[in-house]
């Protein structure tokens, strides 16, 4: 019997379990407008699977499933489930309800066109932000929750393979429209009665919006979980550390950004965690954002990540695993590069042609997908270590007590007849994971690297046996032997492209 997904404690941290087993989300999202047509969805899911994904993030549009008020059509959800099951993928379901990028463009026309029943954000001068719903409009929340109730009733009854493992309650919530908060009569009354100016003197408007936003999304999550209980989360359009950053003006006010994360962490209940969308992915920015969101009680999930020139997606995945024990990694989008949208995407949705970065994703994802069980069981412990090649680096040493692993980066190979590594001409970054399974046994996985086994003093240790292959659950399935030897002793594994190797030392 298939079990629903859930968060459990594992190695002192929260981890996602799917069908009773620990699971790391290796995902790609589909473009914002790519989930209207089932054939397009199917083509992209086929290619996501080929790139090493075990999950895809799929937007579900309120306007599509409830085109007329009270009339629902969930056929697109049926087609999503069918394609996901065909390619053995799980789904992160992304709800484009009343909020998507701080706007309501994916809400139904009947709701967008009725501004009396479905109140909009009002500025202090009385003008309205026509594209942004007021968080405290009960009628909007009622209809949004009703649509989610229909979706989750369908999942409960029809998702027999339990493909949907995670639910994003709305997308990049907050208000954006040249105002620090909503000044409608209902919001003014709530702002006054909640004594926000006294409780939050330095951020009264943003704290008010944060509590209002969270209350709205908590109701959406509660509605979903009453019917079909899977983890729910919110994602954040990040506040950039700039002197002119202003909530409601330069980023969505009230969303789960750093300035109000304390409110989200303290008050969330049905929302399991809040997650950053990282589009400034250089090493320092990535580490800063991850440290901010990897808080007590809030496991780190990279809900979105840049793709395209300089995205570092293939590298940052390994930092996320090694430093932060992430729940998952989910770049946007397989069929659209971002921030530079004029670049070729990972996969052309018509001709299904891949760009070079698609192979970078494959090289990062596939080894982890092929060793999921041991990676998850050892993540967050001293038994697991990682490496990522940065510019100018020739290698790194990973100490495991009496054994150390010397990692070399090269696509050309060691200097002939020696154990020394050349570093010139690498086509892309070496990266990988090493796990000590017992005193003599090591699991190594990754790409474009050499792994040499040495004692604590640096002298080579000979391998008794070393095979490459994949895991089927907790069982290693050998596909061949690592017999290439550089020098007179067999102590080195060559990860030319991608691989998972199980090595027993003599």
Secondary structure, 3 states (H helix, E strand, C coil): CCCCCEEEEECCEEEEEECCEEECEEEEECCCCCCCCHHHHHHHHHHHHHCCCCEEEEEEEHHHHCCECCECCCHHHHHHHHHHHHCCCEEEEEEECCCECCECCCCCHHHHCCCCCCCEEECCCCCEEEEEECCCCHHHHHHHHHHHHHHHHHHHHHCCCCCEEEEECCECCCECCCCCCCCCHHHHHHHHHCCHHHHCCCCHHHHHHHHHHHHHHHHHHHHHHHHCCCCEEEEEECCCCCCCCCECCCECECCCCHHHHHHHHHHCCCCCEEEEEECCCCHHHHHHHHHHHCECCECCEECEECECCCCCHHHHHHHHHHHHCCCEEEECCCCCCECCCCCCCCECCCCCCECHHHHHHHHHHHHHHCCHHHHHHHCCCCCEEEEECCCCCCEEEEEECCEEEEEEECCCCECCCCCCECCCCCCCCCEEEEEECCCCEEEEEEECEEEEEEECCCCECCEEEEEEEEEECCEEEEEEECCCCCCCCCCEEEECCCEEEEEEEC
